[in-house]
């Protein structure tokens, strides 16, 4: 069986920037064990698989360990694959996913992702996470992910995670967001996942489902510019719309190839 594979850098306009994801179009769903094996073989954190049903495109996201309930950068990568490579005719792409119906609007080279809002609430941080961090947060919140608030962007840049301790906790499918008000944007963040193949995610669209309503409330702004300050750097333009968030960014095709499944 021959399949197409596209590797795309999401939330960037530069090769080697943003967050890479693989995208594999399917005519029908393959067994989950094959989807997991393909994902494990790919040298990226997430692989998106989709089946075009005509009115909607059924989309699933996999890491080497689990199937995700939501993945922003792999959704953007899939939309870019459809529109820029496979010549999808419409500027509105409707995905059917584990998180319900997700819409992506395409305007020029920008992709606008319409995602559910996940306003975090005040919480206590598990001792395992506390011990794994070299700098402790000023505030702790939780939605799907823990959201740790710090005073400065410099603190976010300086955070180190002791993986030996961090990996003692399982937060599937969530992780840990660290965030602070930005110097040259509204807010900055980083994202860490315990027991995952990659400790720090370069750019995490789904984390902004919590970051956007949080910072919108705190800063009194509906439109926000965000930077995820991983080594690869990701830039996101965000809007807070009550129970939805709009996350927009660009994407860059890195490679196109084939898979041969026996």
C-alpha positions in Angstrom: 0.0 0.0 0.0 1.4 3.4 -1.0 0.5 6.5 1.0 1.4 10.1 0.5 3.2 12.0 3.4 3.7 15.7 3.8 5.9 17.3 6.5 4.9 20.9 7.3 6.2 23.5 9.7 3.2 25.2 11.3 2.9 28.6 12.9 5.9 30.0 11.0 6.8 31.4 7.6 10.3 30.0 7.7 11.7 26.5 7.2 13.0 25.0 10.4 10.7 27.3 12.4 7.4 26.7 14.2 6.3 23.2 15.0 6.7 20.3 12.4 3.9 17.9 11.8 3.4 15.1 9.3 0.1 14.9 7.3 -1.1 11.6 5.8 -4.2 11.6 3.5 -6.3 8.4 3.5 -9.2 7.2 1.4 -10.5 5.1 4.3 -9.4 4.7 7.9 -6.6 2.1 8.6 -6.5 0.1 11.8 -5.2 2.2 14.8 -2.2 0.0 15.2 -1.0 1.0 11.7 -1.7 4.6 12.4 0.4 4.4 15.6 3.2 2.6 13.8 3.3 5.3 11.1 3.4 7.9 13.7 6.3 6.2 15.6 8.2 5.9 12.4 7.9 9.7 11.7 10.6 11.9 13.3 8.1 14.4 14.6 5.8 14.6 17.7 2.5 14.6 15.9 1.1 13.0 12.7 -2.3 14.0 11.3 -4.4 11.6 9.3 -7.5 12.7 7.4 -10.3 11.2 5.3 -12.1 13.5 2.9 -15.9 12.7 3.2 -16.9 15.5 0.9 -18.9 17.9 3.1 -16.5 17.4 6.0 -12.9 16.2 6.4 -12.5 13.6 9.2 -9.3 14.4 11.1 -7.3 12.5 13.8 -4.1 13.4 15.5 -1.6 10.9 16.9 1.6 11.0 18.9 3.8 7.9 19.2 2.1 7.3 22.6 -1.6 8.4 22.3 -4.3 9.7 20.1 -4.8 13.4 20.9 -8.2 15.0 21.5 -7.0 18.3 20.0 -3.8 19.4 18.2 -3.5 22.9 16.8 -0.3 22.8 14.8 -1.2 19.5 13.1 -4.6 21.0 12.2 -2.9 24.0 10.7 -0.5 21.7 8.9 -3.4 19.7 7.5 -5.2 22.8 6.3 -2.0 24.0 4.6 -1.6 20.6 2.9 -5.1 20.6 1.6 -5.1 24.2 0.4 -1.5 24.8 -0.8 -0.6 21.3 -2.0 -3.7 19.3 -2.8 -5.6 22.3 -4.3 -8.7 22.1 -2.0 -11.2 24.4 -3.7 -12.8 26.1 -0.7 -11.3 28.8 1.6 -13.4 27.3 4.5 -12.3 23.8 5.6 -14.5 21.9 8.1 -12.9 19.2 10.1 -14.8 16.5 12.1 -12.6 15.6 15.1 -12.7 14.2 18.7 -13.2 17.8 19.8 -16.2 18.2 17.6 -16.4 20.3 14.4 -13.4 22.6 13.8 -13.3 25.2 11.1 -10.3 26.7 9.4 -10.6 29.8 7.2 -7.9 30.6 4.7 -7.1 34.2 3.8 -4.1 34.6 1.5 -1.3 32.8 3.4 -2.9 33.0 6.9 -4.9 30.1 8.4 -7.5 31.0 11.0 -8.3 28.1 13.4 -11.7 28.2 15.2 -11.1 26.2 18.4 -13.1 25.6 21.7 -12.2 27.9 24.6 -10.9 26.3 27.8 -10.8 28.9 30.5 -8.5 27.6 33.3 -9.5 27.7 36.9 -7.3 28.2 40.0 -5.7 24.9 41.0 -3.0 23.3 43.1 0.2 22.0 41.4 1.1 18.3 42.1 4.2 17.9 44.1 5.9 16.0 41.3 5.6 19.0 39.0 6.8 21.4 41.7 9.9 19.4 42.3 10.7 19.1 38.6 10.8 22.9 38.0 13.8 25.1 38.8 11.6 28.2 39.1 8.3 28.1 40.9 5.2 29.9 39.5 3.3 32.8 41.1 -0.1 31.4 40.2 -1.4 28.0 39.1 -4.5 27.3 37.0 -5.8 24.2 35.2 -8.0 23.3 32.2 -6.9 20.3 30.1 -3.4 21.5 30.9 -1.8 23.1 34.0 -1.2 26.8 33.4 1.6 28.3 35.4 1.9 32.0 35.5 5.2 33.8 36.1 6.2 37.5 36.4 8.6 37.9 33.5 9.5 36.7 30.1 13.0 36.1 31.4 11.7 33.6 33.9 9.9 31.7 31.1 13.2 31.6 29.1 15.1 30.3 32.1 12.8 27.5 33.1 14.4 24.1 33.2 12.5 20.8 33.8 14.1 17.9 35.5 12.8 15.2 33.3 13.6 12.3 35.6 11.2 13.8 38.1 8.7 15.2 35.6 8.1 11.9 33.9 6.8 10.3 37.1 3.4 12.0 36.4 1.0 11.2 33.6 -1.2 14.0 32.4 -2.4 12.5 29.1 -3.6 14.1 27.0 -2.6 17.3 28.8 0.7 19.0 29.7 2.2 22.0 31.5 2.0 25.5 30.1 4.4 28.2 31.6 3.5 31.8 30.7 4.1 35.4 31.4 3.3 38.8 29.9 5.5 39.4 26.9 8.0 42.2 26.2 7.3 42.4 22.5 3.9 40.7 22.4 0.9 40.3 24.7 2.1 37.0 26.3 4.8 34.3 25.9 4.6 30.7 26.7 6.3 27.3 26.6 4.7 23.8 26.8 6.0 20.6 28.4 4.6 17.1 28.3 5.6 14.4 30.8 6.2 10.8 29.5 6.2 12.0 25.9 8.8 11.3 23.2 9.6 15.1 23.0 9.7 17.0 26.4 9.0 20.5 25.0 6.6 21.1 22.2 7.9 23.9 19.9 4.5 25.5 19.3 1.3 24.3 20.9 -1.9 25.6 19.2 -4.2 23.7 21.6 -2.5 25.3 24.7 -3.8 28.7 23.4 -7.4 27.4 23.9 -6.6 28.2 27.6 -3.9 30.9 27.2 -6.2 33.2 25.0 -9.2 33.4 27.4 -6.8 33.7 30.4 -4.7 36.6 29.0 -7.8 38.2 27.3 -9.4 38.5 30.8 -6.2 39.7 32.5 -5.2 42.2 29.9 -8.7 43.4 28.9 -8.0 42.7 25.2 -9.9 40.6 22.7 -7.1 40.4 20.1 -3.7 39.2 21.3 -0.3 38.5 19.8 1.5 35.5 21.3 5.0 34.0 20.9 5.9 30.5 22.1 9.6 30.9 22.9 10.9 27.4 22.3 14.1 27.0 20.3 12.1 27.0 17.0 9.9 30.1 18.0 6.2 30.2 17.0 4.1 33.3 16.4 0.3 33.3 16.8 -2.3 35.9 16.3 -5.3 35.2 18.6 -8.8 36.4 19.2 -11.0 35.7 22.2 -14.7 35.0 21.3 -16.6 33.9 24.4 -16.7 30.1 24.1 -14.4 30.0 21.1 -10.8 31.2 20.3 -9.4 32.0 16.9 -5.8 31.1 16.5 -4.1 32.1 13.3 -0.7 31.5 11.8 1.3 30.6 8.7 2.8 27.4 7.5 5.7 26.2 5.3 6.0 22.9 3.4 9.2 21.1 4.3 9.0 17.7 2.5 6.8 15.6 0.3 7.2 11.8 0.0 5.6 8.4 0.1 5.1 5.6 2.6 5.1 2.0 1.6 3.0 -0.2 4.0 3.2 -3.9 3.5 
